[in-house]
């Protein structure tokens, strides 16, 4: 029997010492160590120092915990871009950074300190925050380097570094010297759990169940002065809101100057009562509120309601008829309950008509003294009490719970409120800062192009910049951990 043929020996295969298995867990650390030893990133910078510059700014992660898939993916994708641009011949430096300030870190430190925090000075607590942030900066740096990300790891930017805080303080002083900075009582997004103001970017919208109510505000002005057909009638404006707790701060009702408002007789009305509702919404409101058959007595142009006086539904106070372009026909009755201390449009109406910026709610979202029935209760606890008040006084037309999109704090995931509070602001309209920013946006090349429209719309409509959003021990501050 012939000996078997070794077929492998009949094939001319290449000879190599390259292993068949990559053994990446063992090989990658060696490769990274060699890159570090050879200072590969520094050599790239030297090689490309005279080349055109490509800069990718690193939006920093918070230094408040270990990296996760999101932070890893973020850095890896940036590394793809930077390395590819370097290979294309650009001088593409990458300066990594970390956000070392804010509630995400303070909350973690609070959890670690526990009851011990009550015996500590605020300076000691801020020092703990700084140490906590520095710890996770080091851990992040180790892990990002392990992922093979190139960058100036020995010279990152840290928001808590003295040089960085000095630049921020310098920028603030420049704004101050040029008259951009002011301290004002304005409504801002407020988290009653974190006890801090929030920027628009820190607000996320999630579903929330709120009491949806329709409320009557009787007219105090002689109805015949509004329209002859109303002489001798009991005229009442009907409003809709999902925030009953803001009614104690109501100072006005807003109408749209060019809308037509109907004076409506309804099957559910008592005596000679007439309800005021925007004419295009009469049928829908009547159906939603179960008003029965309706008859429009007359229509009145919205501009006629300016300076008309209305009775607050449960307080011995008048509400002023005002005009506002923010009033729409998308929902409600076309008449907007206005509390200048609890809404941006409301505040603007208050400024225009010189109304008080009333906000009887503290930083924990609890009503202050002067409202004995719900003093000390949170705004959400006060909602059913206020609804019951309205029912007892005959001012409540209908109530139901509604699930809708509502602003939540991005940190604690709990619902926030609009609350007037003293904060420091940078005016966007002083020296036409808003206009100059929009001009700069339009001069910039955007990829994708739709990004320009998105940021331009945001700048065009955003309120003044609140720069004292964070608080330590109840005191608004701008720079932390100094």
Buried (B, 14 or more C-beta within 10 A) or exposed (E): EEEEEEEEEEEEEEEEEEEEEEEEEEEBEEEBEEBEEEEEBEEBBEEBEEBEEBEBEBEBBBBBBEBEEEBBEBBEEBBEEBBEBBEEEBBBBBBBBBBBBBBBBBBBBBEEBEEEBEEEEEEEBBBBBBEBBBEBBEBBBEBBBEEBBBBBBEEBBBBBBEEBBEEBEEEBEEBEEEEBBBEBEBBBBBBBBBBBBBBEEBBEEEEBEBBBBBBBBBBEBEBEEBBEBBEEBBBBBBBBBBBBBBBBBBBBBBBBBEBEBBBBBBEBBEEEBBBBBBBEBBEBBBEBBEBEEBEEBBBBBBEBBEEBBBBBBBBEEBBBBBBBEBBEBEEBBBBBBBBBBBBBBBBBBBEEBEBEBBBBBBBEBBBEEEBEEBEBBBBBBBBEBBBBBBEEEEBBBBBEEEEEEBBBBBBBEEBBBBBBBEBBBBBBEBEEBBEEBBEEBEEEEBEEEEEBEEBBEEBEEEBBBBBBBBBBEEEBBEBBBE
